[in-house]
Amino acid sequence: MSQGIAPIGKRNPNLPFHPAVRAGDFIFVSGQVPKDENGNMCVGNIEEETRWTIECIRRILALEGAELSDVVKVTAYLEDSRNFGRYNKVFADYFPDARLARTTVEARAVIECKIEMDAIAYKPKT
């Protein structure tokens, strides 16, 4: 690992990346899908899957003392772009101040789910 870059979270031994990495004052969260706190996949409607996915991001950020309010960029991948309005409403509940940049695209995930999201947070190390 390069100096100044530190892995965050427990790496799945079958995947060649970590849940997140810290690079200086930034935390880069890998793509997350709807999973519960035990890492089990959760299947539901787009609203439920969006909540579970954002909660995954929240849990990973907490490992570094960061919160959703520290997020500066989100990329969301929707299985079906017709779900945009419903996903967007849940997203707005979690990010009410909308002080971030965001990209949302339609793409199939490599596993069966309706949404995947990655995030970048800015949280200076103390």
MMTF fields as JSON, N, C-alpha, C and O atoms, coordinates in Angstrom:
{
  "mmtfVersion": "1.0.0",
  "mmtfProducer": "UNKNOWN",
  "numBonds": 503,
  "numAtoms": 504,
  "numGroups": 126,
  "numChains": 1,
  "numModels": 1,
  "chainsPerModel": [1],
  "groupsPerChain": [126],
  "chainIdList": ["A"],
  "bondAtomList": [4, 2, 8, 6, 12, 10, 16, 14, 20, 18, 24, 22, 28, 26, 32, 30, 36, 34, 40, 38, 44, 42, 48, 46, 52, 50, 56, 54, 60, 58, 64, 62, 68, 66, 72, 70, 76, 74, 80, 78, 84, 82, 88, 86, 92, 90, 96, 94, 100, 98, 104, 102, 108, 106, 112, 110, 116, 114, 120, 118, 124, 122, 128, 126, 132, 130, 136, 134, 140, 138, 144, 142, 148, 146, 152, 150, 156, 154, 160, 158, 164, 162, 168, 166, 172, 170, 176, 174, 180, 178, 184, 182, 188, 186, 192, 190, 196, 194, 200, 198, 204, 202, 208, 206, 212, 210, 216, 214, 220, 218, 224, 222, 228, 226, 232, 230, 236, 234, 240, 238, 244, 242, 248, 246, 252, 250, 256, 254, 260, 258, 264, 262, 268, 266, 272, 270, 276, 274, 280, 278, 284, 282, 288, 286, 292, 290, 296, 294, 300, 298, 304, 302, 308, 306, 312, 310, 316, 314, 320, 318, 324, 322, 328, 326, 332, 330, 336, 334, 340, 338, 344, 342, 348, 346, 352, 350, 356, 354, 360, 358, 364, 362, 368, 366, 372, 370, 376, 374, 380, 378, 384, 382, 388, 386, 392, 390, 396, 394, 400, 398, 404, 402, 408, 406, 412, 410, 416, 414, 420, 418, 424, 422, 428, 426, 432, 430, 436, 434, 440, 438, 444, 442, 448, 446, 452, 450, 456, 454, 460, 458, 464, 462, 468, 466, 472, 470, 476, 474, 480, 478, 484, 482, 488, 486, 492, 490, 496, 494, 500, 498],
  "bondOrderList": [1, 1, 1, 1, 1, 1, 1, 1, 1, 1, 1, 1, 1, 1, 1, 1, 1, 1, 1, 1, 1, 1, 1, 1, 1, 1, 1, 1, 1, 1, 1, 1, 1, 1, 1, 1, 1, 1, 1, 1, 1, 1, 1, 1, 1, 1, 1, 1, 1, 1, 1, 1, 1, 1, 1, 1, 1, 1, 1, 1, 1, 1, 1, 1, 1, 1, 1, 1, 1, 1, 1, 1, 1, 1, 1, 1, 1, 1, 1, 1, 1, 1, 1, 1, 1, 1, 1, 1, 1, 1, 1, 1, 1, 1, 1, 1, 1, 1, 1, 1, 1, 1, 1, 1, 1, 1, 1, 1, 1, 1, 1, 1, 1, 1, 1, 1, 1, 1, 1, 1, 1, 1, 1, 1, 1],
  "groupList": [{"groupName": "MET", "atomNameList": ["N", "CA", "C", "O"], "elementList": ["N", "C", "C", "O"], "formalChargeList": [0, 0, 0, 0], "bondAtomList": [1, 0, 2, 1, 3, 2], "bondOrderList": [1, 1, 2], "singleLetterCode": "M", "chemCompType": "L-PEPTIDE LINKING"}, {"groupName": "SER", "atomNameList": ["N", "CA", "C", "O"], "elementList": ["N", "C", "C", "O"], "formalChargeList": [0, 0, 0, 0], "bondAtomList": [1, 0, 2, 1, 3, 2], "bondOrderList": [1, 1, 2], "singleLetterCode": "S", "chemCompType": "L-PEPTIDE LINKING"}, {"groupName": "GLN", "atomNameList": ["N", "CA", "C", "O"], "elementList": ["N", "C", "C", "O"], "formalChargeList": [0, 0, 0, 0], "bondAtomList": [1, 0, 2, 1, 3, 2], "bondOrderList": [1, 1, 2], "singleLetterCode": "Q", "chemCompType": "L-PEPTIDE LINKING"}, {"groupName": "GLY", "atomNameList": ["N", "CA", "C", "O"], "elementList": ["N", "C", "C", "O"], "formalChargeList": [0, 0, 0, 0], "bondAtomList": [1, 0, 2, 1, 3, 2], "bondOrderList": [1, 1, 2], "singleLetterCode": "G", "chemCompType": "PEPTIDE LINKING"}, {"groupName": "ILE", "atomNameList": ["N", "CA", "C", "O"], "elementList": ["N", "C", "C", "O"], "formalChargeList": [0, 0, 0, 0], "bondAtomList": [1, 0, 2, 1, 3, 2], "bondOrderList": [1, 1, 2], "singleLetterCode": "I", "chemCompType": "L-PEPTIDE LINKING"}, {"groupName": "ALA", "atomNameList": ["N", "CA", "C", "O"], "elementList": ["N", "C", "C", "O"], "formalChargeList": [0, 0, 0, 0], "bondAtomList": [1, 0, 2, 1, 3, 2], "bondOrderList": [1, 1, 2], "singleLetterCode": "A", "chemCompType": "L-PEPTIDE LINKING"}, {"groupName": "PRO", "atomNameList": ["N", "CA", "C", "O"], "elementList": ["N", "C", "C", "O"], "formalChargeList": [0, 0, 0, 0], "bondAtomList": [1, 0, 2, 1, 3, 2], "bondOrderList": [1, 1, 2], "singleLetterCode": "P", "chemCompType": "L-PEPTIDE LINKING"}, {"groupName": "LYS", "atomNameList": ["N", "CA", "C", "O"], "elementList": ["N", "C", "C", "O"], "formalChargeList": [0, 0, 0, 0], "bondAtomList": [1, 0, 2, 1, 3, 2], "bondOrderList": [1, 1, 2], "singleLetterCode": "K", "chemCompType": "L-PEPTIDE LINKING"}, {"groupName": "ARG", "atomNameList": ["N", "CA", "C", "O"], "elementList": ["N", "C", "C", "O"], "formalChargeList": [0, 0, 0, 0], "bondAtomList": [1, 0, 2, 1, 3, 2], "bondOrderList": [1, 1, 2], "singleLetterCode": "R", "chemCompType": "L-PEPTIDE LINKING"}, {"groupName": "ASN", "atomNameList": ["N", "CA", "C", "O"], "elementList": ["N", "C", "C", "O"], "formalChargeList": [0, 0, 0, 0], "bondAtomList": [1, 0, 2, 1, 3, 2], "bondOrderList": [1, 1, 2], "singleLetterCode": "N", "chemCompType": "L-PEPTIDE LINKING"}, {"groupName": "LEU", "atomNameList": ["N", "CA", "C", "O"], "elementList": ["N", "C", "C", "O"], "formalChargeList": [0, 0, 0, 0], "bondAtomList": [1, 0, 2, 1, 3, 2], "bondOrderList": [1, 1, 2], "singleLetterCode": "L", "chemCompType": "L-PEPTIDE LINKING"}, {"groupName": "PHE", "atomNameList": ["N", "CA", "C", "O"], "elementList": ["N", "C", "C", "O"], "formalChargeList": [0, 0, 0, 0], "bondAtomList": [1, 0, 2, 1, 3, 2], "bondOrderList": [1, 1, 2], "singleLetterCode": "F", "chemCompType": "L-PEPTIDE LINKING"}, {"groupName": "HIS", "atomNameList": ["N", "CA", "C", "O"], "elementList": ["N", "C", "C", "O"], "formalChargeList": [0, 0, 0, 0], "bondAtomList": [1, 0, 2, 1, 3, 2], "bondOrderList": [1, 1, 2], "singleLetterCode": "H", "chemCompType": "L-PEPTIDE LINKING"}, {"groupName": "VAL", "atomNameList": ["N", "CA", "C", "O"], "elementList": ["N", "C", "C", "O"], "formalChargeList": [0, 0, 0, 0], "bondAtomList": [1, 0, 2, 1, 3, 2], "bondOrderList": [1, 1, 2], "singleLetterCode": "V", "chemCompType": "L-PEPTIDE LINKING"}, {"groupName": "ASP", "atomNameList": ["N", "CA", "C", "O"], "elementList": ["N", "C", "C", "O"], "formalChargeList": [0, 0, 0, 0], "bondAtomList": [1, 0, 2, 1, 3, 2], "bondOrderList": [1, 1, 2], "singleLetterCode": "D", "chemCompType": "L-PEPTIDE LINKING"}, {"groupName": "GLU", "atomNameList": ["N", "CA", "C", "O"], "elementList": ["N", "C", "C", "O"], "formalChargeList": [0, 0, 0, 0], "bondAtomList": [1, 0, 2, 1, 3, 2], "bondOrderList": [1, 1, 2], "singleLetterCode": "E", "chemCompType": "L-PEPTIDE LINKING"}, {"groupName": "CYS", "atomNameList": ["N", "CA", "C", "O"], "elementList": ["N", "C", "C", "O"], "formalChargeList": [0, 0, 0, 0], "bondAtomList": [1, 0, 2, 1, 3, 2], "bondOrderList": [1, 1, 2], "singleLetterCode": "C", "chemCompType": "L-PEPTIDE LINKING"}, {"groupName": "THR", "atomNameList": ["N", "CA", "C", "O"], "elementList": ["N", "C", "C", "O"], "formalChargeList": [0, 0, 0, 0], "bondAtomList": [1, 0, 2, 1, 3, 2], "bondOrderList": [1, 1, 2], "singleLetterCode": "T", "chemCompType": "L-PEPTIDE LINKING"}, {"groupName": "TRP", "atomNameList": ["N", "CA", "C", "O"], "elementList": ["N", "C", "C", "O"], "formalChargeList": [0, 0, 0, 0], "bondAtomList": [1, 0, 2, 1, 3, 2], "bondOrderList": [1, 1, 2], "singleLetterCode": "W", "chemCompType": "L-PEPTIDE LINKING"}, {"groupName": "TYR", "atomNameList": ["N", "CA", "C", "O"], "elementList": ["N", "C", "C", "O"], "formalChargeList": [0, 0, 0, 0], "bondAtomList": [1, 0, 2, 1, 3, 2], "bondOrderList": [1, 1, 2], "singleLetterCode": "Y", "chemCompType": "L-PEPTIDE LINKING"}],
  "groupTypeList": [0, 1, 2, 3, 4, 5, 6, 4, 3, 7, 8, 9, 6, 9, 10, 6, 11, 12, 6, 5, 13, 8, 5, 3, 14, 11, 4, 11, 13, 1, 3, 2, 13, 6, 7, 14, 15, 9, 3, 9, 0, 16, 13, 3, 9, 4, 15, 15, 15, 17, 8, 18, 17, 4, 15, 16, 4, 8, 8, 4, 10, 5, 10, 15, 3, 5, 15, 10, 1, 14, 13, 13, 7, 13, 17, 5, 19, 10, 15, 14, 1, 8, 9, 11, 3, 8, 19, 9, 7, 13, 11, 5, 14, 19, 11, 6, 14, 5, 8, 10, 5, 8, 17, 17, 13, 15, 5, 8, 5, 13, 4, 15, 16, 7, 4, 15, 0, 14, 5, 4, 5, 19, 7, 6, 7, 17],
  "groupIdList": [1, 2, 3, 4, 5, 6, 7, 8, 9, 10, 11, 12, 13, 14, 15, 16, 17, 18, 19, 20, 21, 22, 23, 24, 25, 26, 27, 28, 29, 30, 31, 32, 33, 34, 35, 36, 37, 38, 39, 40, 41, 42, 43, 44, 45, 46, 47, 48, 49, 50, 51, 52, 53, 54, 55, 56, 57, 58, 59, 60, 61, 62, 63, 64, 65, 66, 67, 68, 69, 70, 71, 72, 73, 74, 75, 76, 77, 78, 79, 80, 81, 82, 83, 84, 85, 86, 87, 88, 89, 90, 91, 92, 93, 94, 95, 96, 97, 98, 99, 100, 101, 102, 103, 104, 105, 106, 107, 108, 109, 110, 111, 112, 113, 114, 115, 116, 117, 118, 119, 120, 121, 122, 123, 124, 125, 126],
  "secStructList": [7, 7, 6, 6, 3, 3, 3, 3, 1, 7, 7, 7, 6, 6, 1, 1, 1, 7, 1, 3, 3, 3, 3, 6, 6, 3, 3, 3, 3, 3, 3, 3, 7, 1, 5, 7, 6, 6, 1, 7, 5, 7, 7, 7, 7, 2, 2, 2, 2, 2, 2, 2, 2, 2, 2, 2, 2, 2, 2, 2, 2, 2, 6, 6, 6, 7, 7, 4, 4, 4, 3, 3, 3, 3, 3, 3, 3, 3, 1, 7, 4, 4, 4, 2, 2, 2, 2, 2, 2, 2, 2, 2, 2, 2, 7, 6, 6, 7, 7, 1, 3, 3, 3, 3, 3, 3, 7, 7, 7, 1, 1, 1, 7, 1, 3, 3, 3, 3, 3, 3, 3, 3, 7, 7, 7, 7],
  "xCoordList": [0.859, 0.0, 0.902, 1.885, 0.579, 1.358, 1.322, 0.342, 2.394, 2.449, 1.337, 1.122, 0.635, -0.442, -1.79, -2.796, -1.831, -3.093, -3.315, -2.483, -4.453, -4.715, -6.057, -7.054, -6.097, -7.37, -8.28, -7.817, -9.584, -10.606, -11.529, -11.952, -11.834, -12.778, -12.142, -10.998, -12.903, -12.452, -12.657, -13.772, -11.58, -11.62, -12.204, -11.85, -13.099, -13.614, -12.464, -11.904, -12.092, -10.945, -11.144, -10.173, -12.373, -12.645, -12.614, -12.769, -12.411, -12.43, -11.122, -10.591, -10.593, -9.289, -9.351, -8.659, -10.175, -10.266, -10.837, -11.359, -10.74, -11.276, -12.598, -12.898, -13.394, -14.634, -14.382, -15.22, -13.221, -12.863, -11.365, -10.706, -10.841, -9.459, -9.436, -10.236, -8.497, -8.256, -6.997, -5.976, -7.095, -5.952, -5.899, -6.629, -5.036, -4.97, -6.252, -6.666, -6.878, -8.111, -9.369, -10.482, -9.195, -10.341, -10.536, -9.575, -11.788, -12.167, -12.928, -13.939, -12.434, -13.045, -13.746, -13.092, -15.071, -15.862, -16.144, -16.695, -15.757, -16.017, -17.521, -18.313, -17.902, -19.307, -19.96, -19.473, -21.062, -21.81, -23.178, -23.774, -23.65, -24.968, -25.809, -25.285, -27.099, -27.962, -27.628, -27.994, -26.926, -26.568, -26.895, -26.874, -27.197, -27.442, -26.111, -25.044, -26.187, -24.971, -24.124, -22.967, -24.673, -23.926, -23.382, -22.775, -23.597, -23.096, -23.993, -23.589, -25.224, -26.177, -26.902, -27.325, -27.046, -27.774, -29.225, -29.84, -29.76, -31.158, -31.855, -31.352, -32.994, -33.751, -35.061, -35.761, -35.388, -36.623, -36.914, -36.363, -37.785, -38.069, -36.923, -36.015, -36.959, -35.85, -35.648, -34.516, -36.737, -36.598, -35.842, -34.924, -36.231, -35.566, -34.103, -33.221, -33.851, -32.474, -31.606, -30.418, -32.184, -31.433, -31.072, -29.93, -32.017, -31.729, -30.629, -29.682, -30.749, -29.74, -28.362, -27.354, -28.321, -27.047, -26.426, -25.228, -27.212, -26.682, -26.254, -25.262, -26.975, -26.577, -25.236, -24.44, -24.973, -23.662, -22.565, -21.528, -22.81, -21.836, -21.654, -20.524, -22.723, -22.645, -21.762, -20.91, -21.973, -21.188, -19.704, -18.862, -19.377, -17.973, -17.351, -16.236, -18.037, -17.517, -17.274, -16.295, -18.16, -18.039, -16.74, -16.227, -16.205, -14.941, -13.799, -12.801, -13.943, -12.942, -13.429, -12.819, -14.525, -15.053, -15.753, -15.95, -16.13, -16.808, -18.308, -18.754, -19.061, -20.52, -20.973, -20.184, -22.238, -22.778, -22.639, -22.505, -22.667, -22.523, -21.124, -20.913, -20.164, -18.811, -18.679, -17.64, -19.721, -19.682, -19.713, -20.53, -18.788, -18.724, -19.092, -19.358, -19.108, -19.436, -20.032, -19.533, -21.103, -21.733, -21.959, -22.37, -21.685, -22.084, -23.043, -22.729, -24.21, -25.231, -25.479, -25.543, -25.615, -25.871, -27.215, -27.359, -28.193, -29.533, -29.729, -29.358, -30.309, -30.616, -31.632, -31.569, -32.571, -33.641, -33.818, -34.23, -33.514, -33.585, -35.007, -35.189, -36.007, -37.38, -37.59, -38.583, -36.674, -36.746, -36.096, -36.014, -35.635, -34.889, -35.654, -35.098, -36.885, -37.656, -37.805, -37.685, -38.061, -38.235, -36.908, -36.866, -35.832, -34.49, -34.104, -33.565, -34.38, -34.0, -34.674, -34.061, -35.904, -36.622, -35.932, -35.764, -35.529, -34.825, -33.46, -33.046, -32.77, -31.458, -31.569, -30.723, -32.602, -32.807, -33.051, -32.689, -33.655, -33.848, -32.511, -32.358, -31.546, -30.23, -29.287, -28.387, -29.485, -28.625, -29.492, -29.563, -30.151, -31.12, -30.505, -31.185, -29.227, -28.6, -28.056, -27.737, -27.951, -27.478, -26.172, -25.998, -25.247, -23.952, -22.934, -21.9, -23.248, -22.354, -22.586, -23.574, -21.663, -21.823, -22.343, -22.059, -23.099, -23.658, -23.809, -24.112, -23.588, -23.853, -24.718, -24.449, -25.757, -26.615, -26.726, -27.071, -26.428, -26.491, -27.247, -27.392, -27.716, -28.348, -27.279, -26.568, -27.181, -26.205, -26.611, -27.171, -26.342, -26.586, -25.439, -24.272, -25.77, -24.754, -24.266, -24.927, -23.115, -22.584, -23.258, -23.04, -24.071, -24.879, -26.322, -26.592, -27.235, -28.664, -29.074, -29.283, -29.187, -29.686, -30.129, -29.813, -30.86, -31.418, -30.526, -30.714, -29.54, -28.713, -27.335, -27.176, -26.359, -25.015, -24.574, -24.885, -23.85, -23.388, -21.964, -21.589, -21.167, -19.875, -19.876, -20.732, -18.922, -18.913, -17.495, -16.586, -17.334, -16.084, -16.448, -17.352, -15.731, -15.956, -14.682, -13.575, -14.854, -13.725, -13.785, -14.701, -12.799, -12.749, -11.277, -10.578, -10.802, -9.392, -9.055, -9.842, -7.868, -7.405, -7.048, -6.51, -7.367, -7.041, -5.731, -5.287],
  "yCoordList": [-1.182, 0.0, 1.24, 1.29, 2.217, 3.446, 4.189, 4.124, 4.893, 5.679, 6.728, 7.401, 6.86, 7.824, 7.29, 7.993, 6.053, 5.432, 4.233, 3.328, 4.235, 3.177, 2.518, 3.21, 1.176, 0.484, 0.642, 0.78, 0.62, 0.733, -0.47, -0.818, -1.093, -2.2, -3.514, -3.575, -4.555, -5.915, -6.255, -6.179, -6.625, -6.966, -8.36, -9.299, -8.476, -9.783, -10.519, -10.009, -11.725, -12.425, -12.795, -13.121, -12.751, -13.084, -11.876, -12.013, -10.683, -9.46, -8.692, -8.63, -8.11, -7.439, -5.962, -5.132, -5.63, -4.246, -4.227, -5.235, -3.089, -2.901, -2.131, -1.5, -2.183, -1.402, 0.096, 0.812, 0.552, 1.966, 2.123, 1.23, 3.253, 3.627, 5.093, 5.902, 5.411, 6.812, 7.236, 6.549, 8.38, 8.992, 10.434, 11.293, 10.689, 12.018, 12.32, 11.561, 13.42, 13.843, 13.314, 13.655, 12.484, 11.953, 10.465, 9.715, 10.063, 8.664, 8.271, 8.884, 7.249, 6.767, 5.451, 4.447, 5.455, 4.263, 3.529, 4.098, 2.255, 1.421, 1.259, 1.542, 0.81, 0.575, -0.332, -1.429, 0.134, -0.619, -0.972, -0.227, -2.121, -2.612, -2.811, -2.706, -3.095, -3.228, -4.447, -5.575, -4.199, -5.255, -4.793, -3.599, -5.75, -5.41, -5.322, -5.504, -5.046, -4.861, -6.129, -6.055, -7.283, -8.54, -8.916, -9.975, -8.056, -8.311, -9.162, -9.607, -9.394, -10.183, -9.306, -8.197, -9.803, -9.06, -8.877, -9.78, -7.695, -7.369, -7.09, -6.329, -7.697, -7.523, -6.834, -7.248, -5.788, -5.073, -4.157, -4.325, -3.184, -2.211, -1.192, -1.251, -0.279, 0.663, 1.533, 1.873, 1.889, 2.714, 1.949, 2.486, 0.706, -0.104, -0.356, -0.226, -0.712, -0.99, 0.266, 0.183, 1.417, 2.67, 2.916, 3.264, 2.742, 2.924, 1.987, 2.42, 0.701, -0.27, 0.077, -0.073, 0.535, 0.887, 2.095, 2.094, 3.121, 4.31, 3.953, 4.49, 3.069, 2.645, 1.905, 2.031, 1.142, 0.503, 1.563, 1.443, 2.593, 3.683, 4.348, 4.64, 4.589, 5.211, 4.374, 4.918, 3.065, 2.188, 2.225, 2.247, 2.233, 2.279, 3.605, 3.628, 4.697, 6.015, 6.101, 6.703, 5.504, 5.549, 4.908, 5.276, 3.962, 3.335, 4.344, 4.121, 5.442, 6.513, 7.762, 8.825, 7.638, 8.796, 9.799, 10.948, 9.385, 10.276, 9.975, 8.931, 10.905, 10.795, 11.096, 11.54, 10.853, 11.166, 12.654, 13.022, 13.497, 14.94, 15.297, 16.412, 14.368, 14.593, 14.185, 14.42, 13.578, 13.115, 14.319, 15.228, 14.297, 15.389, 14.943, 15.776, 13.6, 13.097, 11.707, 10.872, 11.464, 10.152, 9.803, 10.647, 8.557, 8.041, 6.891, 5.969, 6.954, 5.916, 5.237, 5.88, 3.93, 3.114, 2.44, 1.587, 2.818, 2.253, 1.186, 1.378, 0.069, -0.994, -0.505, -0.886, 0.345, 0.833, 2.328, 2.733, 3.139, 4.595, 5.089, 6.222, 4.261, 4.659, 4.749, 5.322, 4.194, 4.281, 5.547, 5.724, 6.426, 7.602, 8.429, 8.754, 8.769, 9.621, 9.007, 9.707, 7.722, 7.036, 6.946, 7.155, 6.639, 6.622, 8.02, 8.186, 9.015, 10.388, 10.89, 11.635, 10.5, 10.915, 10.372, 11.102, 9.101, 8.509, 9.173, 9.491, 9.379, 10.033, 11.394, 11.75, 12.15, 13.481, 13.41, 14.337, 12.328, 12.166, 12.034, 12.539, 11.371, 11.165, 12.343, 12.566, 13.091, 14.225, 15.474, 16.016, 15.935, 17.029, 18.369, 19.196, 18.599, 19.874, 19.892, 20.952, 18.713, 18.571, 19.326, 19.969, 19.238, 19.896, 18.897, 18.644, 18.337, 17.363, 17.335, 17.865, 16.712, 16.474, 15.046, 14.178, 14.805, 13.47, 13.172, 14.047, 11.92, 11.399, 10.163, 9.327, 10.037, 8.855, 8.336, 9.075, 7.055, 6.446, 5.127, 4.533, 4.688, 3.377, 2.363, 2.54, 1.3, 0.239, -1.013, -0.928, -2.132, -3.393, -3.657, -3.511, -4.043, -4.42, -5.827, -6.573, -6.178, -7.514, -8.569, -9.766, -8.125, -9.028, -8.562, -7.467, -9.366, -9.056, -8.011, -8.329, -6.772, -5.686, -4.535, -4.493, -3.615, -2.494, -1.258, -0.35, -1.221, -0.027, -0.387, -1.334, 0.378, 0.353, 1.8, 2.61, 2.128, 3.506, 3.497, 2.641, 4.456, 4.71, 6.158, 6.949, 6.493, 7.838, 8.286, 7.476, 9.591, 10.226, 11.176, 12.0, 11.053, 11.943, 12.72, 12.234, 13.917, 14.746, 14.833, 15.434, 14.226, 14.214, 14.313, 13.301, 15.53, 15.675, 14.794, 14.657, 14.203, 13.396, 14.336, 15.425, 13.877, 14.723, 14.288, 14.876],
  "zCoordList": [0.0, 0.0, 0.0, 0.739, -0.806, -0.874, 0.44, 1.182, 0.718, 1.943, 1.925, 0.916, 3.046, 3.137, 2.697, 2.801, 2.203, 1.817, 2.727, 2.791, 3.437, 4.404, 4.123, 3.916, 4.114, 3.909, 5.114, 6.246, 4.854, 5.898, 5.766, 4.664, 6.875, 6.875, 6.506, 6.056, 6.706, 6.439, 4.967, 4.45, 4.307, 2.888, 2.702, 3.414, 1.737, 1.334, 0.653, -0.317, 1.145, 0.558, -0.915, -1.599, -1.411, -2.81, -3.737, -4.95, -3.157, -3.967, -3.798, -2.689, -4.867, -4.804, -4.403, -4.993, -3.403, -2.931, -1.522, -1.045, -0.86, 0.486, 0.417, -0.597, 1.504, 1.537, 1.34, 0.792, 1.794, 1.629, 1.847, 2.379, 1.435, 1.735, 2.136, 1.666, 3.018, 3.372, 2.632, 2.659, 1.972, 1.306, 1.795, 1.302, 2.76, 3.356, 4.097, 4.975, 3.748, 4.415, 3.737, 4.136, 2.714, 1.981, 2.258, 2.428, 2.298, 2.448, 1.183, 0.84, 0.497, -0.734, -0.417, -0.134, -0.465, -0.168, -1.475, -2.417, -1.513, -2.69, -2.9, -2.001, -4.068, -4.37, -3.339, -3.063, -2.778, -1.767, -2.324, -3.101, -1.903, -2.307, -1.052, 0.057, -1.2, -0.02, 0.834, 0.503, 1.94, 2.886, 4.295, 4.595, 5.147, 6.546, 7.295, 6.707, 8.58, 9.383, 9.5, 9.915, 9.145, 9.161, 7.784, 7.62, 6.804, 5.463, 4.596, 3.522, 5.064, 4.28, 3.271, 3.595, 2.053, 1.035, 1.458, 2.025, 1.174, 1.476, 0.151, -0.676, -0.041, -1.277, -0.929, -0.005, -1.666, -1.436, -2.603, -3.691, -2.375, -3.432, -3.477, -2.649, -4.416, -4.591, -3.348, -3.004, -2.683, -1.474, -0.381, 0.239, -0.154, 0.872, 0.514, 1.362, -0.726, -1.128, -1.069, -0.758, -1.364, -1.242, 0.212, 0.511, 1.119, 2.559, 3.03, 3.687, 2.697, 3.137, 2.58, 3.271, 1.343, 0.716, 1.389, 1.673, 1.648, 2.326, 3.75, 4.244, 4.407, 5.752, 5.709, 6.64, 4.652, 4.491, 4.426, 5.078, 3.635, 3.522, 4.881, 5.274, 5.593, 6.916, 7.864, 8.567, 7.872, 8.756, 8.413, 9.311, 7.136, 6.722, 7.121, 7.642, 6.889, 7.269, 8.772, 9.213, 9.549, 11.013, 11.494, 12.55, 10.738, 11.112, 11.167, 11.852, 10.452, 10.446, 11.161, 11.045, 11.901, 12.621, 11.73, 12.126, 10.538, 9.591, 9.582, 10.057, 9.036, 8.956, 7.536, 6.701, 7.273, 5.95, 5.633, 4.466, 6.633, 6.395, 5.887, 5.41, 5.983, 5.466, 3.999, 3.383, 3.439, 2.048, 1.112, 1.259, 0.137, -0.841, -2.251, -3.118, -2.488, -3.817, -3.692, -2.937, -4.435, -4.507, -5.976, -6.773, -6.315, -7.612, -7.344, -6.591, -7.967, -7.791, -9.131, -10.179, -9.062, -10.239, -10.028, -9.151, -10.826, -10.72, -11.784, -12.942, -11.392, -12.343, -13.376, -14.545, -12.939, -13.813, -13.567, -12.479, -14.553, -14.382, -14.111, -13.664, -14.372, -14.053, -12.541, -12.093, -11.752, -10.292, -9.746, -8.53, -10.628, -10.181, -9.148, -8.098, -9.41, -8.497, -7.12, -6.114, -7.059, -5.779, -5.031, -3.819, -5.74, -5.13, -4.656, -3.561, -5.481, -5.173, -3.895, -3.131, -3.658, -2.447, -1.2, -0.224, -1.218, -0.079, 0.082, 1.197, -1.026, -0.997, -0.316, 0.506, -0.653, -0.078, 1.431, 2.155, 1.912, 3.36, 4.074, 5.187, 3.462, 4.072, 3.867, 4.677, 2.799, 2.478, 2.295, 1.192, 3.359, 3.227, 2.823, 2.216, 3.151, 2.805, 1.388, 0.85, 0.787, -0.6, -0.843, -1.878, 0.137, -0.015, -0.552, 0.066, -1.714, -2.316, -3.806, -4.314, -4.487, -5.92, -6.09, -5.265, -7.151, -7.345, -8.826, -9.637, -9.146, -10.483, -10.322, -9.46, -11.144, -11.123, -12.544, -13.466, -12.71, -14.029, -13.962, -12.893, -15.091, -15.167, -15.563, -16.552, -14.771, -15.045, -14.287, -13.195, -14.842, -14.153, -13.194, -13.558, -11.977, -11.004, -11.325, -12.046, -10.789, -11.039, -10.161, -10.345, -9.212, -8.397, -8.481, -8.973, -8.015, -8.131, -7.1, -5.93, -7.541, -6.686, -7.581, -8.77, -6.991, -7.745, -7.738, -8.547, -6.812, -6.664, -6.13, -5.36, -6.549, -5.978, -5.877, -6.75, -4.817, -4.619, -4.106, -3.305, -4.57, -3.94, -3.468, -3.864, -2.63, -2.038, -1.748, -1.565, -1.712, -1.268, -0.152, -0.29, 0.966, 2.102, 2.4, 2.172, 2.904, 3.337, 4.853, 5.416, 5.511, 6.974, 7.368, 7.409, 7.658, 8.056, 9.256, 10.192, 9.2, 10.324, 11.463, 11.258, 12.684, 13.846, 14.463, 15.449]
}
